[in-house]
Amino acid sequence: MKRIERYITKRYVKQFHSDGRPEVLKAGWIRKMMNRLHLNPREVVEYDCGSGRILSELSRHYPAINFKGYDTSPQAINIARKQMGNRLEFFETDFISWAPGVTDLLLVINVLEHVPDYYELLESLRTKASNFIFYVPLDLSCRSLLRPKLLKEQRESSGNIHYFSKEMVMWMMEDAGYEIVDWYYAKPIGDVDKAKGLNTKIRKTVRNISFFLSKEKAVRWWGGYSLLIAAK
């Protein structure tokens, strides 16, 4: 599948050199889903693994599992390979065309919002694994619709070309032939980490109170949350 040009820009590569906090949190949310479903795979593969930090973090908690990351970006794989170990490997190739067989668990993290045709991708991946975990941002909200510049800023900073609500993600998964086994919301990174500055603290507090009172309403109003989906 044709990749978005921004994936090979200096800005995208620069993101790999951050402190890795978002990847650590995402790995924790993936572990939560694996524990909820009592998944014990022999092999875990990540499609478009980027810097490989999610797999690197997961490998620390599951030393008996084989982890493999695939990405067609040489810049990303060069960074990822610095973390390789006995059960952690990275490959500079397209997983869909090269995959030798069916893997136990396939991770698709922050991918659907970047590819031109997410239906084509979902259908191509469906026969490549027994179990799947997807992580999809839910940036389509009342707030973003009322303030479109928020989506434009987000588009410039992260390169997203699609925006989703929970229902849209569920519908497209079912349309592509997946069976949804479990799901839950992940909070925005800023709502999990310690807030800096009074305005940030106030926004975080309001969002967290809203999320406590009604997860569905908070997600629909504020946006910025993400959806973890386990599927077969």
Secondary structure, DSSP 4 states (H G I P E B T S, - for coil): -PPPGGGGSHHHHHHTTS--HHHHHHHHHHHHHHHHTT---SEEEEET-TTSHHHHHHHHH-TTSEEEEE-S-HHHHHHHGGG-BTTEEEESS-HHHH--S-EEEEEEES-TTTSS-HHHHHHHHTTSEEEEEEEEEE--SHHHHH-HHHHHHHHHHH-------HHHHHHHHHHTT--EEEEEEE--HHHHSPP-SHHHHHHHHHHHHHHHH-HHHHHHHH--EEEEEEE-
